[in-house]
Amino acid sequence: MTQQKTELHPRNRHRGLYDFKQLVKSCPDLAKFVTINQYGNESIDFANPLAVKSLNKAILKLFYNIIWEIPEKFLCPPIPGRADYIHHIADLLSSVNGGIIPLGKNVRVLDIGVGANCIYPLIGHREYGWSFVATDIDPQAISIAEGIVKLNGLTDVIEIYLQKTPSKIFEGVIKKGEAFDISMCNPPFHSSPNEAKKGTQRKWNNLGIKTSALNFGGQSNELWCSGGEVAFIRRMIEESVNIKCKWFTTLVSKATSLPGIYKALKTVNAVDVRTINMGQGQKKSRIIAWTF
């Protein structure tokens, strides 16, 4: 495939244009959504949530040999960006391991807010063999994610815990004595349902698409929380002091959130703070990483 998406991580399998012939072969259901776009290339209508979900199923089967299905209304994430996060934290681990990415199930990763889609553990294990503990506050999301893990025979390397106290991040869900090499999180970015809706509309406007649809879906707790990402990440930083984890990381959607996050990290005396910039198409994002 022609190399097109140069902003993605060099090891990301999705830097090239989608090969829809191969994708349809891996997931025949995708065929009914494939059309020729204005540039003469095969594509799908990214404003159609059913098309996006079918594309995800095909990508996960073709590239990662994952059988995947989630109900409507749950967050259906864009795979290339999720894979990017995994590759960037692999680089972070290698930076403190003599330039070698640690592989295998002895590398333990904690995924905060796994959601029904379970994307990070699935890709992380397939790419690097890591084992995962994943948490969420939604019992239904937990049940769906557990079903995907079981369907793919990965129950020995992916465990999923229910966080029974939604106001907590690590506390009350991590078992006594558990230790991790790295944690990751894709926090709720918005501070209200209205802000989430406006954010989606801005994305469509940037892409020149006239729709109000949430093509990637998402339950309320996946998209917004009181105080938005800054409040969520501040809680994470405060609690991280008491967790046995070599590195903590989180996505940060908005550049305006950074000053408040850096201030919180200074307050807890993090000894090393790193900002890893990422870019996926129209969207610019970054990972904040810290260690004690």
Residue pairs with C-beta under 8 A, 6 or more apart in sequence:
1 16
1 17
1 19
2 16
2 17
3 15
3 16
4 15
4 16
4 17
5 12
5 14
5 15
5 16
5 80
5 280
5 281
6 15
7 278
7 279
7 280
7 281
8 14
8 15
8 80
8 84
8 279
8 280
9 83
9 84
9 87
9 88
9 91
9 278
11 87
11 90
11 127
12 80
12 83
12 84
12 87
13 63
13 83
14 59
14 63
14 79
14 80
14 83
15 80
17 41
18 42
18 43
18 55
20 30
20 34
20 42
20 43
21 42
22 62
23 30
23 55
23 58
23 59
23 62
24 30
24 31
24 34
24 58
25 62
26 58
26 61
26 62
27 54
27 57
27 58
27 61
27 62
29 54
29 57
30 44
30 54
30 55
30 57
30 58
33 44
33 45
33 48
33 50
33 51
33 54
33 55
34 42
34 43
34 44
35 42
35 43
35 44
35 45
36 42
36 43
37 43
44 51
44 52
44 54
44 55
45 51
46 52
46 207
46 209
46 215
47 204
47 209
47 211
47 213
47 215
48 213
48 215
49 72
49 76
49 213
49 214
49 215
49 216
49 217
52 76
52 215
52 216
53 70
53 76
56 68
56 76
56 77
56 79
57 68
57 69
59 79
60 66
60 67
60 68
60 79
60 122
61 67
61 68
64 122
64 123
64 126
64 127
65 126
66 122
66 126
66 148
66 152
67 148
67 151
67 152
68 117
68 122
68 148
69 148
70 76
70 116
70 117
70 144
70 148
71 116
71 144
72 217
73 217
73 218
73 219
74 115
74 116
74 117
74 141
74 144
74 217
74 218
74 219
74 222
75 115
75 116
75 117
75 216
75 217
75 218
75 219
75 222
75 223
76 117
76 215
76 216
76 217
77 115
77 117
77 119
77 216
78 216
78 280
79 119
79 123
80 280
81 278
81 280
81 283
81 285
82 119
82 120
82 123
82 186
83 123
83 127
84 278
84 280
85 120
85 184
85 186
85 251
85 278
85 287
86 120
86 123
86 124
86 127
86 128
87 127
88 276
88 278
88 287
89 109
89 182
89 184
89 247
89 249
89 287
89 289
90 101
90 127
90 128
91 101
92 182
92 247
92 249
92 274
92 276
92 289
93 101
93 102
93 107
93 181
93 182
93 247
94 100
94 101
94 102
96 246
96 247
101 128
102 128
102 181
103 128
103 129
103 130
104 128
104 129
104 130
105 129
105 130
105 131
105 156
105 157
106 131
107 128
107 129
107 130
107 131
107 181
108 130
108 131
108 132
108 133
108 179
108 180
108 181
109 120
109 121
109 124
109 130
109 131
109 132
109 133
109 180
109 181
109 182
109 183
109 184
110 132
110 133
110 134
110 135
110 174
110 180
110 182
110 183
110 184
110 245
111 120
111 121
111 132
111 133
111 134
111 135
111 183
111 184
111 185
112 135
112 169
112 170
112 183
112 184
112 185
112 187
112 236
112 250
113 135
113 136
113 137
113 185
113 186
113 187
113 188
113 222
114 120
114 121
114 134
114 135
114 136
114 141
114 142
114 145
114 160
115 136
115 138
115 141
115 145
115 222
116 138
116 140
116 141
116 144
116 145
117 145
117 148
118 134
118 144
118 145
118 148
118 149
118 158
118 160
120 132
120 134
120 184
120 186
121 132
121 134
121 149
121 154
121 158
122 148
122 152
122 154
122 158
124 130
124 132
125 131
125 132
125 154
125 157
125 158
130 157
131 157
131 158
132 157
132 158
132 159
133 159
133 160
133 161
133 174
133 178
133 180
134 145
134 158
134 159
134 160
134 161
135 160
135 161
135 162
135 163
135 173
136 142
136 145
136 160
136 162
136 163
137 162
137 163
137 164
137 166
137 221
138 219
138 221
139 162
141 219
142 160
142 161
142 162
145 160
146 160
149 155
149 158
149 160
161 173
161 174
162 173
163 169
163 172
163 173
164 172
164 173
165 171
165 172
165 173
166 221
167 235
168 235
168 239
169 185
169 232
169 235
169 236
169 239
170 236
170 239
170 240
170 242
170 243
171 239
171 242
174 243
177 244
178 244
179 244
179 245
180 243
180 244
180 245
180 246
181 245
181 246
181 247
182 245
182 246
182 247
182 248
182 249
183 240
183 243
183 245
183 247
183 248
183 249
184 249
184 250
185 236
185 249
185 250
185 251
186 250
186 251
187 225
187 229
187 232
187 233
187 236
187 250
187 251
188 221
188 222
188 223
188 224
188 225
188 228
188 229
188 232
189 196
189 199
189 223
189 224
189 228
189 229
189 253
189 254
190 196
190 199
190 223
190 224
190 228
190 229
191 224
191 225
191 226
191 227
191 228
191 231
192 224
193 220
193 223
193 224
195 224
195 228
196 218
196 223
196 224
197 212
200 212
200 214
201 212
203 282
203 283
204 210
204 211
204 212
204 213
206 282
207 282
225 231
225 232
228 257
229 252
229 253
229 254
229 257
230 257
230 260
230 261
233 250
233 252
233 257
233 261
233 264
233 288
234 260
234 261
234 264
236 248
236 250
237 248
237 261
237 264
237 265
237 267
237 268
237 270
237 290
238 264
238 268
240 248
240 268
240 290
240 292
241 268
241 292
246 291
247 289
247 290
247 291
248 289
248 290
248 291
249 287
249 288
249 289
249 290
250 287
250 288
251 285
251 286
251 287
252 258
252 261
252 285
252 286
252 287
252 288
253 285
255 284
255 286
258 275
258 286
258 288
261 288
262 273
265 273
265 288
265 290
268 292
269 292
270 290
270 291
270 292
271 291
271 292
272 290
272 291
273 288
273 289
273 290
274 288
274 289
274 290
275 286
275 287
275 288
275 289
276 286
276 287
276 288
276 289
277 284
277 285
277 286
278 284
278 285
278 286
278 287
279 285
